[in-house]
Amino acid sequence: MTKILTKHFDEPKLHELETYRRLGGYQGLEKALSMSRKDVTEEVKKSNLRGLGGAGFPTGGKWETVPPEEKSPGPRYVVVNCDESEPGCFKDRVLVARAPHQVIEGALIVAHAIDAHDAFIFVRGEYQNQYDILEDAIREAESAGYLKRCGMKLMRGAGAYISGLDTALLETMEGKKAWPRQPPPFPTVVGLMGRPTAVNNVETVSMLPHIMVNGGDWFAKIGAPKSGGTVVFSISGHVEKPGVYEFPMGVKLREVLAAAGGVKGGRKLKCVIPGGASMPPLVEKDLDVALDFDGVRAAGTFLGAGGMIVLDETADAVAVAHNIERFLAHESCGQCTPCREGSAWTERILGRLLDGKGTPDDLPNIQRVGENITGKVICALGDTVGVITRAYLAKFPEDFKKRAANG
Amino acid sequence: MGKLVKYRLNGREVEAEEGRLVIDAAKDAGVEIAHYCYHPALGNPGNCRLCVVEVAGAPKPMPSCRLPVKEGLDVRTDTDAVKRAQAGVLELHLVNHPLDCPVCDQSGECGLQDYYMKVGRYPSRAREDKEHKGKRIEAGPHVMLDQERCILCTRCTRFVDQVTKTHELGIFSRGHQERVEVAPGMTLDNAYSGNVVDICPVGALTDRDFRYKVRVWYLDHADSICPGCSRGCGISVHTSTKRPWHNEGRRVARLKPRWSEVNGHWMCDDGRYGFANLDTDRLGKVLRLRPERVELSWVDMAEELAGRLDGVKVVASGMLSNEDWAAFKALFVDTLTVQDLYFSAEPDQIGAEDDLLRKKEKVPNLKGAEALGLKSGSFDRLAEDLEAGKVRCLYVIERDLAKVWGEARARALLTQVPLLVFQGPNKGALGDLAHYRLPATAYVEEEGCFTNFEGNRRPYRKALEPIGCARPDWEIFKLLQEARS
């Protein structure tokens, strides 16, 4: 099985510069610096690399929208998004802890591509260990002279889930409340401190050194037609061997489950959340869905950030939906009304169903409330609030009906 | 003005400036779109999600406050999808709202009530308990905050961030527990704090001065000009006369800013709350107080007084309208050839100034006197003349000399004057010293025009009937002048 990012993860001291370099580290940066900015972007476009933080936006295409120096003179920034907060996602946590230099090297390649001289890595507040590791790695990279062209700074989040969204992350970095902005303009045009900014996920930037060394065509060939390379899943829930797994884009769900040892205790599968808690679930019949951005999209959900949660037949869909909606209600930033009010309302209705106080008209009502939220909000969190309960209701109506009949 | 382009609004082809927000362009074309967070002077955060419209080719409804007009844009505000979206969003605005309209001061002018009737009208389906937050928070000397009624449109926080730049209010916490709060260690006591009440579309921020005094549907309105300084801000005078037992018997219930190029959307707290004494200490009768108290008719007063005004010295103030100044000049300068006029702003009429609205001279119309070529003498000089017994007759118009010289000194100076005439709406501290006391209308009881410090004409309308037989100053001057001829 092809592995790119996790290939050397068995190497005990991969987080140290010496080991990383011995295994080919920083050659990608060297290669990139020998190329023109435009060629770097072209190579990445050729690779079909897409944003692995969840949005799946083509990475090279994103950089292209950074206005050229003559159109927007002044600083431009690189921000590496390591605010991994999606329930079920823990791949950035591992990628940073094991291979911090892979992230730093990738960020420096982005900096070259968009002509930035300052890069930031925004680390989730709870990731103290990862922060320390990155701090050491940046110090090493600095002594080795890699940060002469572009400096690198670390920043820590304060615990808000929404800060993981690019524009909310930029607000947080500016010291403001983590309220998402409403593009346009997009961060590549008006980003950090009003300057063009490329915000890329840890996993995305980690891919870049390998694309530089091996070429975009190599990368594109590994993956699915429109999603190049590999994807790192963090698998949790009712499986025998939870953990972080790397697969080529387009891998079948069935294969991923098998690699994780199958459903725990040999029980029947209920559903698989493919990308993190805020993605609608896949069910038994979807086992042959190709796990890449477009394949999962066609199955009615999202690849997200690869936070795969497996649930067996003992799970109650109402409890699952309630758990996720409770999280979303707690994390709703409160900026726009439908999400702020709708998330808590949905959570409370589901809570009542769980308490055995549901009534039959609760089901059409949560359906209706969901419709009133999705598509009428500022950011993806809000869209999710309206989607999640409806998705579980559509796939597991009997769980809901049972609860609704209690009242 | 930018390039004009054609776009479609509800199927009709309309012309608008390119880049103008659809919410504004539609309003220009006569289509009002429901909204809370958007305010032309405070930007378009797009958080209330109420102003959605349907755009041909767009997969979902778009907030019109963030949608610029461009050539060929096809916008609809009247489709079922738009109505459903607006009703749905409104329902979410109201799901944690306490619905305490019967005891809410905003009732009758509340965005939630208005839009419920206009775009809502859904049956209530909220069964869950409501979120509880702070109900009676004294945000500052003038403003009361009720966090439960708040819809978090952020207009007030944007006002204190962008307009006054004083940052007393902020959005705290998040999600459904989010609330507007006064920043720790601060109070909402900036010089413009009352404006947050005006811009609050719901009953979250109410005016402590106005609260529980009178229901808004009993109020009448008249366009006026604030007489509080030489800026001349456009205001609307809200009066309560239909239920005289309301509002503690005061006829003016509140002043609200009225948009004009001079003041934009705002007014200062000095002006807003400066009407408190409007109905107290008022004069309503034409009186001769010395040698004995006799009530006179206007005509008799004029007959009696006109002949005794030779050699008069005149104290006036920038409270006079342009019409008053003209009659003033005709009487005192042209007819009586008075040299000694005193009307400049002394410490009694000088106050705080800032770069937003407030001006130093706390009277509206010194410019009107200046325009007629009138010049003010020095009040110190007048005091000296009074002390020396050189003043045979002093005519004081709309000015409380106790505030110029201090009450004891003013009293001592004025007691010596053989003929003292007071004219104005209020008695003032020294009203008992006058030989003649003439009741004049307050600015809300007359119509007229001020000229502000920039030279702009600021016309104001009559909001109330005069008290007793009070007349505008210009009419009194005219009576006296006619009696002279």
Interface residues (C-beta under 8 A of the other chain):
Chain A: A160 K177 Q182 A329 H330 E331 S332 C333 G334 Q335 C336 T337 P338 R340 E341 G342 S343 A344 W345 R348 I349 R352 D361 N365 R368 V369 E371 N372 I373 G375 K376 V377 I378
Chain B: P45 G46 N47 C48 R49 L50 V52 P59 K60 P61 R66 A85 G88 V89 E91 L92 H93 V95 N96 R125 A126 R127 E128 D129 E131 I151 L152 I171 S173 R174 G175 H176 Q177 E178
